[in-house]
Amino acid sequence: AVRRRWLAPCTRVTYANSTYVRTFTSQSKERPEIGVLVTHPGADGCLAKAQALADDLQLLMFTPDDVSTIQNEKAFGFMLCVDERGHLSLREYAEHRRQGGELHLGPRVHVDFTSSSLGERVASHSRKSPLLRAIHTPGVPMSNLRILDATAGTAKDAFVLASFGAHVTLTERHSVLHALLQDGLQRALQSSHPTVLKAVNNMNLVRGDARDYLATLSPDTRPHVIYCDPMYPAKKKDKALPKKDMQLARKLVGGDRDSASLFSCAVQGALSHVVWKRPSFAEPMHTPSASYKSRDHFFDVHLAKQ
């Protein structure tokens, strides 16, 4: 049977003659709903983990057999999957039916701090790279530097900064992205790779809005640098598609409509400066005091308001 766990914007859920029925609000029409799918319910601990996740996020949980009850339902846009190893991934539920007896989901997006691609990303950086130059804080060695990544996302840049010795706090307000990050960090802590262990031990994940988190800090615990990488819309004339994790993240969370508020809070909350990452086609939030360009992005430096 379908587990009765539901996400907030639904007004009513009923079950009649084994048919799944739901009523929408206008909010749920704008953004597809998310379900939790345990792909191998018989695997050790997977069902319990999926149920705990569904309870925490207030989502419906399914097994592969349960999906047949909603095969014609077009409410779900995503499935947060728990696989046979207990690992989390997000997959787009584009096909709302079974084909050939199999459940068809889109490519999996997950957070993996042990991946070779992320290792290559760290190796490609030096203290002269645009990201590290923008983060640099005179008088504060990297090992003492406190950074708040206010828009954690999949935390790739945060991992790079932590690999160089900075202490990085990540705030993520979207509960599903937070769950993926938490899963990735827990798995990385079991790694035997010293670079991975060094980085993840320098990372602290907080679930919530960066603005609320900053309000809880005392003057001696405020970050030296606040790093912001808000979600910008894709360039319409750009034929090259963003990477699949970015495409899925845009569909999941939409745009950052409160970037101006975040910027205002960040320049008041940082001890030294704010680094605002933007794509090369986007205009700066405000005139930066310095800007460092990579191939596709600018890292704008805005001094904190003392």
C-alpha positions in Angstrom: 0.0 0.0 0.0 1.1 3.6 -0.6 2.6 5.1 2.5 0.6 8.1 3.6 3.2 10.8 3.9 2.5 14.1 2.1 4.1 17.4 1.2 2.5 20.6 2.4 0.8 22.2 -0.6 -1.7 19.4 -1.1 -5.2 20.1 0.3 -6.6 16.6 0.2 -5.5 13.0 -0.4 -8.1 10.3 -0.8 -7.9 6.6 -1.7 -10.8 4.9 -3.4 -10.9 1.5 -5.1 -7.1 1.4 -5.0 -7.0 4.5 -7.1 -4.8 7.4 -6.0 -6.6 10.7 -6.1 -5.3 14.2 -5.0 -6.5 17.8 -5.1 -4.0 20.6 -6.0 -3.5 24.1 -4.8 -2.2 26.7 -7.2 1.2 26.4 -5.6 1.6 22.6 -6.3 0.6 23.1 -10.0 3.6 25.5 -10.4 6.1 23.1 -9.0 6.0 19.3 -9.4 5.8 17.2 -6.3 8.5 14.9 -4.9 8.1 11.3 -3.8 10.6 9.1 -1.9 11.2 5.8 -3.7 13.0 2.9 -2.1 14.3 0.9 -5.1 15.2 -2.2 -3.2 13.0 -2.5 -0.1 14.5 -5.8 0.9 18.1 -4.5 1.1 19.4 -4.1 4.7 18.2 -0.9 6.3 16.9 0.7 3.1 13.2 0.6 3.9 13.8 2.1 7.3 16.0 4.9 5.9 13.5 5.8 3.2 10.6 5.8 5.7 12.6 8.1 8.1 13.4 10.4 5.2 9.8 10.5 4.1 8.7 11.3 7.7 11.3 14.1 8.0 10.5 15.7 4.7 6.7 15.0 4.9 6.7 13.2 1.6 4.9 10.1 0.3 7.1 7.0 0.2 6.8 4.3 -2.5 8.3 1.0 -3.4 8.5 -0.1 -7.0 5.2 -2.1 -6.6 3.5 1.1 -5.2 4.3 3.1 -8.3 1.7 1.2 -10.4 -1.0 2.9 -8.3 0.0 6.3 -9.7 1.1 5.3 -13.2 -1.4 7.8 -14.7 -0.9 10.5 -12.1 1.0 13.6 -13.4 1.6 15.3 -10.1 5.1 13.9 -9.4 8.0 15.5 -11.1 10.8 14.0 -9.0 11.7 10.9 -7.0 14.2 11.0 -4.2 15.6 7.5 -4.5 17.1 5.3 -1.9 19.1 2.6 -3.7 20.2 -0.9 -2.6 23.3 0.6 -0.8 21.2 3.2 1.0 22.6 6.0 -1.1 20.3 9.0 -2.1 19.8 10.4 -5.6 17.3 12.6 -7.2 15.7 11.5 -10.5 13.2 13.2 -12.7 10.0 11.3 -13.0 9.3 12.2 -16.6 7.5 9.1 -17.6 4.3 8.8 -15.5 3.8 5.1 -16.4 5.7 1.9 -16.6 7.1 0.8 -19.9 8.0 -2.8 -20.5 7.3 -3.6 -16.9 10.1 -1.3 -15.7 9.9 2.1 -14.0 11.4 4.8 -16.2 13.2 7.6 -14.4 15.6 10.2 -15.6 19.4 10.3 -15.0 20.4 10.2 -11.3 21.8 13.3 -9.7 23.6 12.8 -6.4 26.3 14.4 -4.2 29.5 12.4 -4.3 32.5 14.1 -2.7 34.7 11.1 -3.6 34.1 11.3 -7.4 37.1 11.6 -9.7 35.6 14.6 -11.4 35.5 16.5 -8.1 39.0 15.5 -7.4 40.1 16.8 -10.7 38.2 20.1 -9.9 40.2 20.5 -6.7 43.5 19.7 -8.5 42.7 22.3 -11.2 42.6 25.1 -8.6 45.5 26.9 -7.1 45.7 30.0 -4.9 45.9 32.0 -8.1 42.6 30.6 -9.5 39.7 33.1 -9.7 37.8 31.4 -6.9 40.7 31.4 -4.4 41.8 34.9 -5.3 38.2 36.2 -4.6 38.1 34.4 -1.3 41.5 35.5 -0.1 41.3 37.6 3.1 44.4 39.7 4.0 45.7 38.9 7.4 43.7 35.6 7.8 45.4 32.4 6.8 43.3 29.8 5.0 43.4 27.5 7.9 41.7 30.1 10.1 39.3 31.4 7.5 35.6 31.0 8.2 33.4 31.0 5.1 29.6 30.8 4.9 28.4 29.2 1.6 24.9 30.8 1.7 23.6 28.9 -1.3 25.1 25.5 -0.9 23.4 23.6 -3.8 25.7 20.6 -4.6 28.6 22.2 -2.7 31.3 21.7 -5.3 32.9 25.1 -4.7 32.5 24.7 -1.0 34.4 21.4 -1.2 37.2 23.1 -3.1 37.5 25.8 -0.5 37.5 23.2 2.3 40.2 21.2 0.5 42.4 24.3 0.8 41.9 24.4 4.6 39.1 26.9 5.0 36.3 26.1 7.5 33.1 26.2 5.5 29.5 26.3 6.8 27.0 25.4 4.2 23.4 26.6 4.4 20.7 25.0 2.2 17.1 25.9 2.6 15.6 23.4 0.2 15.0 20.2 2.2 15.7 17.8 -0.7 19.0 19.4 -1.6 19.9 19.4 2.1 19.1 15.6 2.3 21.4 15.0 -0.8 24.2 17.0 0.8 23.8 15.3 4.1 24.0 11.9 2.5 27.0 12.9 0.4 28.9 14.1 3.5 28.1 11.0 5.5 29.4 8.8 2.8 32.5 10.9 2.3 33.4 10.6 6.0 33.8 6.8 5.4 36.4 7.5 2.6 40.0 6.5 3.1 41.2 9.3 0.8 43.1 12.0 2.9 42.1 14.9 0.7 38.4 14.0 0.9 38.5 13.5 4.7 40.3 16.8 5.2 37.7 18.7 3.2 34.6 17.1 4.7 35.9 17.5 8.2 36.2 21.3 7.4 32.5 21.4 6.3 29.5 21.9 8.4 26.0 21.6 7.0 23.0 23.7 8.2 19.5 23.2 7.1 17.8 26.6 6.6 18.0 30.1 5.1 21.4 31.8 5.3 19.7 35.0 6.5 18.2 33.3 9.5 21.4 31.5 10.3 23.4 34.8 10.2 21.0 36.3 12.7 21.9 33.6 15.3 25.7 34.4 15.2 27.6 36.4 17.7 30.2 38.9 16.5 33.1 36.5 17.2 31.6 33.6 15.2 30.5 35.6 12.1 32.2 34.4 8.8 35.1 36.3 7.4 33.7 35.7 3.9 30.1 34.9 2.7 30.0 33.1 -0.6 26.9 33.3 -2.8 26.2 31.4 -5.9 22.5 32.1 -6.6 20.5 30.3 -9.3 20.5 32.4 -12.5 18.2 31.6 -15.4 19.9 29.9 -18.3 21.0 32.1 -21.2 18.3 31.8 -23.9 20.6 31.9 -26.9 23.1 29.5 -25.4 23.0 26.2 -27.3 25.1 24.4 -24.7 23.0 22.8 -22.0 24.0 23.2 -18.4 25.2 20.0 -16.6 22.4 17.6 -15.6 22.7 18.4 -11.9 22.2 22.1 -12.7 19.3 21.4 -15.0 17.6 19.4 -12.4 18.3 21.9 -9.6 16.7 24.6 -11.6 13.6 22.5 -12.2 13.5 21.6 -8.5 14.0 25.0 -6.8 13.3 27.5 -9.5 15.1 30.8 -9.5 16.4 32.8 -6.5 13.9 35.6 -6.3 15.2 37.0 -3.1 18.8 37.5 -4.2 18.7 41.2 -3.4 17.7 40.5 0.1 20.4 37.9 0.5 23.0 40.3 -0.8 22.0 43.0 1.6 22.1 40.6 4.5 25.5 39.2 3.4 27.4 42.5 3.1 26.2 43.3 6.7 27.0 39.8 8.1 30.5 39.2 6.7 33.5 40.4 8.6 35.6 41.0 5.5 33.7 40.6 2.2 31.1 38.9 0.1 32.0 36.8 -3.0 29.1 36.8 -5.5 29.4 34.2 -8.3 27.5 35.0 -11.5 27.6 33.7 -15.0 29.5 35.8 -17.5 26.4 36.9 -19.3 24.7 38.3 -16.1 25.1 41.8 -14.8 26.6 42.3 -11.3 24.3 42.9 -8.4 26.2 46.1 -7.5 29.5 47.5 -8.6 32.2 45.2 -7.1 35.4 46.4 -5.6 37.2 43.6 -7.5 36.1 40.9 -9.9 37.9 37.7 -11.0 36.9 35.9 -14.2 37.0 32.2 -15.0 35.9 30.7 -18.3 32.2 31.0 -17.6 31.8 33.0 -14.4 32.7 36.2 -12.6 33.6 36.1 -8.9 32.6 39.6 -7.7 34.1 40.9 -4.4 31.9 43.2 -2.4 33.4 44.7 0.8 31.4 44.2 4.0 29.7 47.1 5.6 31.2 47.7 9.0 
